[in-house]
Amino acid sequence: MNKIKTAYEKAMEKVDKLDMAGIDMASVEQVPKGHAAAARFLRKEKDFDLIAELEGHSQEAQVYVKQGMEETFLRNIQLPQSESAMENNERAIEGLLLIKKDKNALRGIASELEHLFRYYEQALEHAYSNVKQSFTARFAQTQRALEKQIGAKVNIDVERQPGFREELLRVQGQLDAQYEAILTEQKQKIKKIP
């Protein structure tokens, strides 16, 4: 006679049938703890010590916790769209310096990242200036015609004209793609540092 099985028993049978050989359970359990610890570090939580958190795990677990921390720090290094993004980048690099052994190699890459971010900010400013200049030239004739028609000085704000924002976003997208590729290369170098 067939026994009626509960949903739990059926689920456990399915789990038993799964090929768990390729899954590292320690990684599945410990990497998220590293993610959480790095997030706490990035938020600058009061009385939080990243190294103490890492050392609070067994030697075996530390490998995976450190991996989770590194993933979170690298994910948080981004092109600086604002001052807060730049501060976040600096904090992520501070975290990486705490968990990486070859600090000199990391400092070298961090210096390269600083240069990259500075060039990116300059390129953004230059792109903005070029787009604004282009739109100013385009609307100069319209402005003169309006001034002649009205008989008074007219000021056209090119930044509010149709297409300005779209053109600026298009140019910024091109810049982002170029600089993002370089940033990805630098992140790969950081991953290789012991």
N, C-alpha and C positions, 0 to 999 in steps of 0.2 A: 504494500500500500504506500502511495506517495505522501510524503510529509509536506504540509503546507509551509512555505518559507516566508519569513518576514522580509520586509524591504531591506532591512539591515543585512540579513543573511545573503540575500541576492547581491547586494552591493559588494559584500566581502568576497563572494565568489568571483565577481568580475575583477576586483582588485588582485586577487590571487592569480588570475589568468593573465594580467598585464605583465609585460616584459619590463621589469624594474631594473634590470641589469645596467642599462645605459643611463640611469638617472642617479646622480650623486645626491643622496638625501641630506647629507651634511651641508652641501651647497644650498639646497632648496631651503633649509632651515636657517642658515647663518647669514647668507648674503643680504636678506632683507633687514637683519639686525644692523648690518653695516650701513645700509641705506638710511635707516632711521637715525643712527648715531651721527652720520655726516649731515643730515638735515638739521639735527639739533645744533651741531657746530655752526652751520651756516646761519641759523637764526640767532646765534650768539646767546643761547640760553644761559641764564645766570647759573654759576656753580657747575657748569658742565665741562668735564675734562675728557677730551677725545682719547688721549693715550690711556688714561685710567679705564675708560670704557672698553678699549681694545684689549688691554691686559686683563680685564675681568673675565675673559673667555679662555678656554683651554688652548694649548698650542695649535691643535688641529683646527679648532674653530676660528682662531685668529686669522688664518689664511683666507677663509671665506668672508669673515667680517671685514677684513682689510679690502678684499675685492669689492664688496658692496660699497664701502666708503669711497674707494677710488672711482667707481662707476658714477656715484652721485656727484662727487667733486668735478669730474670731467664733464658731466652733463650740464653742470652749472657754469661752466666757462663758455661764455657766448660773446658774440660781437657786441661792443658797447653801444647800445641804442640810447642809453641815458647814464647819468651819473651813478644811479643806484646799481645799474648793471655792471659798471666798472668796479664798484665797491664789492659786489658779489663775486666778481672774477678774482679780486685780490684775496677775498676770504677763502675761496675754493683753493687757490694756490697755497695759502697758508696751511690749509688742511692737508693738502698733498705733501707739503714739506714736513709735516709731522709724521706721516705714515711711510714715506719713502726712505730707503736707506741711502741712496746716492743723491744727497742733497745738492752737491755741486752741479751735477748734470741737470737736475730739476731747476736750479737757479738760472742756469744758462738758457734753458727753454723758456722760463718765466720772463727773462729779459727779452728774448725774441718776441714773446707774446705782447709785452708792453710796447715794443716798437710796432708790431702789427696793429695793435689797437690804436696807437697814435696816428699811424698812416691811414687807418680806416676812418678815424674821426676827421682828419684833414681832407680825405677824399670825399667824405659826405658834405663837408662845408663847401668844397670846390664844386661838387655836383649841384648843390643848391644854388650857389652863385651863378653857375652857367645856365641853369634852367631859368632862373629869374632874369638874367641878362637877355636870354633868348626871347622870353615872353615880353620883356620891356621893349625890345626892338620891334617885335611883331605889333605891339599896340601903340607904338609911337605915332604912326601915321593916323590911326584912329583918334588918338588924343589930340593931335593938331587939328584934325577936321572938326572935332567937337568944340575945341577952343575957338576956332574961326566962326563956327555956327552960333555959339552962345555969346561970344565976345568976352569971355572971362577964362581965367586959368582953370583947367580941369586936371584933376589928379586921378589916374586910373591905377587901382591897386591890382597889380598883375597876379598877386598870390591868390586873389579871389576870383580870377577869371576861369571860365570853363577850360578844363584840360591841364591847368597848371599842376594841380595835385596829382593827377594821373601820370603826367610826364615825370614828375619828381619821384613818384613811387616806382615807375618803370626803371629809371636810372638807378635808384637806390637798390632795386632788386638785382640789377646787373652787378653792382658793386658787392652786394651781399653774397652773391654766388661766387665771385672771385675770391673774396676774403674768407668765406666759409670753407672753401677748398683748402686754403692754407692753414686755417685753424684746425681742420680735421687732421691734416698731416702732423701738426704740432701735438695734438692729443694722442695720436698713434705713437709718437716718440715718447711721450710721457708714460704711456702704458708699458713700454719696453724697459723703463727705468726700474731697477730692483728696489 
